[in-house]
Amino acid sequence: MVFEPLIRIENDGGTTPVLAQRVENLSARAMRVWLRTDAAFSDGSAVTAADVARSLESAALKVSSENGSILIESAEATTPVEMRVAEAYVHRQHGGVELGTGPFALVEQDDRHMVLRNRTSVPGHVTTVTLNAYDTAQEALGHLLQGEADVLPQINPRWVEFLDGISRLRIAKLSSPLSNGVAFNTARLSQAERLNLARLLRVRDLRILAFGDGDDCSAPDGELKERQQVRLPERKLEISSFPNIERFGLALGRTLGEHAGDLHIHEPSEFGKFQDFDLLTFRPRASPVTLALEQWRTGAVLASLVRYSNPRLDAALNERDWPAAQRELASDPPFVIVCNIVATAAIDARIRNVASTQFWQSVGSWEVGP
């Protein structure tokens, strides 16, 4: 809402210019962009190549100007340059305040709230957004029910019944880039065992057992209707999970039956520090496809956690051959997706034109009726 990147990566892996007017991919480690002539910060000052260089410096990107264009190079060989550029937001510091180029500008903030104001005043559209923080999700729901908030962007689907009969609110379903999945520790499970586990766990029963029969966790492509008969390791499989998806871990244990070992619950701060598990319930990125695939490149955080390394996958990623990379993951799986996450939001009924994707980026386009 406040800061924007030069480009955005779409779900199909393609790139869309944001602050850039034109993009030219030179290699996996270099690209050239031309800035939009109207690209400006919230104080009205134009975005310059120097602003881009300073903003991309934290992403370990080298920036230089060439004949009206900006050359961006990456010394990081394991991640395509466009992904690093898409995650770097352009900013400029002025008077101790970080300025952005997005549709909203920061007006005030402390550790409990933030006020943003739309840079352009359009009749019938959102002009000011106040973000309030609460100690618990239950407290946030309470303020919504009392009429002290207009939007609760993510609520527990089981709480929707509390909103029945409240005419000023409506429920919206928002697409999420994340999924619910089970990761396999490749140091403890062979390729054949992981393939069997993938077939066993890609079933409707596990999804329903873990997340219910609602539409907040939709069936993934290739979901199987019935449990498959496969051969599993004779030993019991140790399961790790996190507090917010503990039910997922319990459902996984029930699905494994006599093959299930102990369930270990870890705090999110411990992520990456534990490796004495066979199976891990987690929430991997599912889109855009390029970012989802990059999670499993040798040396990436998730790949390192499950000790996964596939040179053929790495080669396909280097060549930007996404179908080949997907085939490698299918033949040598480090994980299986159980369902795709769909966020449940409660929104004031007067607000219209809310996008189901790019939720926060669309706030400036929201229309507010009487």
C-alpha positions, -999 to 999 in steps of 0.1 A, spaced: 0 0 0 29 24 8 59 9 -10 61 -7 -45 87 -28 -63 100 -23 -99 82 -55 -110 57 -80 -97 58 -118 -103 24 -132 -114 10 -166 -105 20 -181 -138 56 -170 -133 55 -140 -156 65 -105 -146 44 -73 -147 60 -39 -145 51 -17 -115 75 12 -112 92 0 -143 79 10 -177 97 -17 -196 117 -48 -185 143 -68 -205 156 -101 -190 193 -105 -200 201 -137 -180 193 -154 -147 216 -129 -130 209 -97 -149 180 -76 -162 175 -41 -176 146 -18 -166 133 16 -178 115 36 -151 80 50 -156 83 87 -164 55 94 -138 71 73 -110 71 95 -79 72 94 -41 44 105 -19 60 140 -15 59 144 -53 96 140 -60 105 118 -90 120 83 -85 157 83 -97 182 56 -105 200 65 -73 168 57 -54 166 23 -71 202 16 -64 199 24 -27 167 4 -24 180 -27 -41 213 -26 -22 198 -45 8 189 -73 -17 225 -77 -27 218 -63 -62 242 -41 -81 226 -12 -100 241 10 -127 227 35 -152 231 31 -189 216 54 -216 184 61 -198 180 25 -185 189 8 -153 211 -23 -154 205 -47 -124 229 -75 -117 229 -101 -90 259 -119 -75 236 -146 -61 236 -175 -85 209 -195 -68 180 -172 -72 169 -156 -105 174 -118 -105 138 -110 -112 127 -127 -80 151 -106 -59 140 -74 -77 103 -82 -71 109 -85 -34 128 -52 -31 106 -21 -24 118 13 -37 119 39 -10 136 72 -1 142 87 33 132 123 38 131 141 72 135 108 90 105 93 73 106 66 46 87 76 16 71 52 -8 55 53 -43 23 34 -35 -12 47 -34 -11 54 3 13 75 25 21 70 61 6 97 84 13 83 119 22 51 136 31 36 170 33 0 182 -5 -4 183 -18 14 152 -9 29 118 -27 55 98 -24 57 60 -39 83 37 -47 79 1 -25 101 -20 -54 109 -44 -89 118 -33 -115 101 -54 -151 105 -44 -167 73 -32 -133 56 -26 -113 49 5 -94 80 17 -79 69 50 -69 34 64 -63 28 101 -46 -5 110 -51 -15 147 -33 -42 165 -49 -64 192 -34 -89 215 -56 -118 204 -77 -128 174 -107 -130 197 -102 -94 208 -100 -83 171 -133 -101 164 -149 -84 194 -141 -50 181 -155 -59 147 -187 -71 162 -190 -39 182 -188 -19 150 -153 -4 158 -137 -19 127 -148 -23 91 -125 -51 79 -111 -82 96 -88 -96 68 -85 -131 82 -107 -149 107 -112 -184 118 -138 -199 95 -155 -215 125 -163 -180 138 -183 -170 107 -215 -182 125 -210 -153 150 -215 -129 121 -248 -144 109 -276 -118 110 -252 -88 111 -264 -70 79 -235 -45 79 -209 -72 74 -203 -97 46 -179 -126 42 -154 -127 14 -130 -154 3 -95 -143 -5 -69 -164 -24 -37 -171 -5 -3 -177 -19 2 -204 8 -9 -240 11 -10 -266 38 15 -294 32 36 -322 46 74 -320 42 96 -351 41 130 -353 58 150 -367 29 178 -377 53 155 -402 69 132 -412 40 142 -427 7 128 -415 -26 106 -445 -29 93 -440 7 85 -403 -1 67 -413 -33 45 -437 -13 39 -411 14 29 -386 -12 3 -410 -26 -10 -419 8 -14 -383 20 -28 -366 -11 -63 -377 -2 -95 -360 7 -99 -377 40 -67 -361 54 -78 -327 42 -113 -330 58 -98 -345 90 -73 -316 94 -94 -286 82 -130 -297 80 -153 -297 51 -154 -259 46 -141 -240 16 -113 -224 35 -89 -251 24 -97 -262 -11 -87 -294 -28 -54 -293 -47 -49 -305 -82 -45 -343 -83 -62 -349 -50 -72 -386 -45 -107 -395 -33 -97 -427 -15 -67 -437 6 -40 -456 -14 -26 -489 -4 12 -483 -2 41 -497 15 55 -475 44 86 -478 65 82 -505 93 94 -480 119 72 -453 134 74 -419 117 81 -389 139 59 -359 132 67 -322 138 42 -293 137 35 -258 150 9 -245 175 -13 -228 150 -16 -260 129 -14 -286 157 -47 -301 145 -31 -308 111 -3 -327 129 -28 -348 148 -48 -355 116 -16 -366 100 -9 -390 128 -44 -405 126 -40 -410 88 -7 -428 93 -23 -451 120 1 -476 134 30 -460 115 26 -427 134 52 -419 160 52 -390 185 39 -356 176 63 -327 185 51 -291 186 77 -264 179 74 -227 182 78 -208 149 110 -192 163 125 -227 163 120 -232 126 151 -245 110 167 -255 143 151 -290 145 157 -319 122 148 -350 142 116 -356 123 103 -376 95 73 -356 86 66 -319 91 32 -301 87 39 -267 73 26 -239 51 47 -236 19 42 -210 -8 21 -223 -36 22 -193 -59 36 -176 -79 49 -209 -93 84 -196 -97 87 -187 -60 71 -219 -50 97 -239 -70 126 -219 -57 118 -230 -21 133 -264 -31 165 -252 -47 197 -267 -31 206 -243 -2 172 -226 2 158 -225 37 131 -251 32 153 -274 12 180 -272 39 155 -280 66 145 -312 50 180 -318 36 168 -319 1 191 -315 -29 183 -323 -65 208 -312 -92 183 -318 -120 158 -295 -103 185 -269 -98 194 -271 -135 158 -267 -145 154 -236 -123 186 -221 -138 171 -226 -172 138 -212 -161 122 -244 -173 93 -245 -148 75 -276 -162 108 -296 -160 113 -284 -124 77 -295 -115 84 -329 -130 115 -333 -109 96 -324 -77 69 -349 -87 94 -377 -93 116 -369 -62 92 -352 -38 103 -333 -7 67 -326 2 31 -330 -7 3 -304 -8 -28 -314 12 -49 -283 4 -48 -248 -9 -55 -221 17 -84 -197 11 -86 -168 37 -119 -158 52 -124 -121 56 -152 -101 72 -158 -68 54 -183 -39 58 -211 -44 33 -207 -9 21 -173 -17 7 -173 -29 -29 -147 -38 -56 -125 -58 -32 -101 -81 -51 -99 -117 -41 -61 -116 -50 -36 -88 -43 -59 -78 -14 -39 -51 1 -27 -37 -32 -63 -32 -42 -74 -10 -12 -70 22 -32 -96 9 -57 -122 0 -30 -155 18 -34 -175 29 -4 -213 32 -7 -238 47 17 
